[in-house]
Amino acid sequence: MSANSMSAVPPLAVLLGDPAGVGPEMAARLLSDPDNLNRFPLFIVGDACVWEDAQRVAGVRIDTRISRDIKDIRPVSGEVALLEIDALGGRLPERGQSSELAGRAAFLALERAIDLVSAGHASGILFAPLNKHSLKLGGLEAEDELRHMQERFGVSDFVCEFNITDDLWTSRVTSHVPLREVADHLSTEGVIEAINLIDDALRRSGLSEPRIAVCGLNPHAGDGGSIGREEIDLIAPAVREAAARGVAASGPYPSDTVFIRARRGDFDAVVCMYHDQGQIAMKLMGFDHGVTLHGGLPVPVATSASGSAFDIAGKGIANVQGLQRAFDLCVRMAGAPQVG
């Protein structure tokens, strides 16, 4: 990105994730790469003590300017600006476990980043891995951080997580609901929304004509109605409607074979009906470098697909590939013109 375009786009807000997990050290390794600092304006939102410890664990030293006021944040090439929230009072939480202290720090950093986006001071949010249990202990009342951001940003339309491995994207119509309730949560309108949302996101990421496969719900995609009628009554009509609107959607396909075709390049994205239908396949294909993008929000919000990894926190061995790819995606999408 050129210097002129960098100055025209608000910076990216970078969160350190759960301070008891691997997130801070991953962020330190990401930002120790001068190429990343020079590609797009950014600043960190978090506790200075966590950032200092993260650099020690990662074995890096990064020039950092610390401020308490967003008005003083001026991203400079080769240097990191940190907007201090001081949620911990200089006291690091115990590493490798969930706690109210760690969750509160991560939650307050997320809240500040949301406020900054809403005020036009940030063009997106990149966060190192969070821990959902810690977030709950620290004050999160919503189902997860995506639903919290949906509420905070005032988004009434459909939102969902996109999981990305290499060039393949997935989304899902239902998410964190019990498996026995999935069919009750499906509707033709919901499937259409999921298809349209991932089509829009792929176009914003730079793909001009996304090819989208849609999964069935039942084994063999219902096998002509002998193993369930959701494909006939709900999913196929949604695919036809999306295609009629100009989206390159097809299906419904059996979920046990669609990812074989997707991996060989037949599709750019797969819309799944429930959480593990796509998650298992995607994590088998690339857990260490996968990306999670929160779709449907007004700005790109992304993280690595791997979690807080309490078992290896503080050892300096966490894989940063997923966070790097999440950063790359945020940069592409934050710099792209808005659609709609």
Secondary structure as UniProt FT lines:
FT   HELIX           3..8
FT   STRAND          12..15
FT   TURN            19..20
FT   HELIX           23..31
FT   HELIX           34..39
FT   STRAND          42..46
FT   HELIX           48..58
FT   STRAND          64..67
FT   HELIX           70..72
FT   TURN            77..78
FT   STRAND          80..84
FT   TURN            89..90
FT   TURN            95..96
FT   HELIX           100..118
FT   TURN            119..120
FT   STRAND          124..127
FT   HELIX           132..138
FT   HELIX           145..153
FT   STRAND          160..165
FT   TURN            166..167
FT   STRAND          168..172
FT   HELIX           179..181
FT   HELIX           182..185
FT   HELIX           188..204
FT   TURN            205..206
FT   STRAND          211..215
FT   HELIX           219..225
FT   TURN            226..227
FT   HELIX           231..235
FT   HELIX           236..244
FT   TURN            245..246
FT   STRAND          248..253
FT   HELIX           255..263
FT   TURN            264..265
FT   STRAND          269..272
FT   HELIX           275..286
FT   HELIX           287..289
FT   STRAND          291..295
FT   STRAND          301..304
FT   HELIX           310..312
FT   TURN            313..314
FT   HELIX           321..334
//
